[in-house]
Amino acid sequence: MTRPTVFRLDAPNRSLWYVPWVITLAANLIYLWQSLSFGIGFWLWLSNVFTVDVALILIAIPQIRNRAIDQIRNGTASLSLYWAYFVVFFFGSTAGIQLNWVPSFATNPWPAEVWPPLIFIIFAERVVFTAVGALVAFALIAAIRRSPIAKAKLAGY
């Protein structure tokens, strides 16, 4: 049984993803300015925002973004669906942390000595957090799709 497509990639609101993307990019650049003005070198800053930058790039690639959206809307339980959740959650997770870092650094900046150990910690935390969130979503959406409860027409499940 095939499900009807409720989300068209050519719909007029297909560019709404730009809003959080631009906000995150702006926060990333503000964070760069904050770091440089506090004496943190560019390469140290870049190593700490690596996961944010990867997420910004992944979600900006139309083929990846559109495939993820299509898989979430219409995909069956598979590794592709899990990957789609991972891509979307990865951007959301890193965007959220970036928006937290800007005001935190403005009020309580960490010295440069603290930054090197954070390189691996930030990367591992964001990847594990995203992987677990995608796993929970994968199981939850699979269960909702199989359940007999009433479902909203435009919902992604």
Secondary structure, DSSP 8 states (H G I E B T S, - for coil): --------TTSTTTTTTHHHHHHHHHHHHHHHHHHHHTT--HHHHHHHSHHHHHHHHHHHSHHHHHHHHHHHHH--SSHHHHHHHHHHHHHHHHHHHHHHHHHHHHHS---GGGHHHHHHHHHHHHHHHHHHHHHHHHHHHHHHHHS-S---TT---
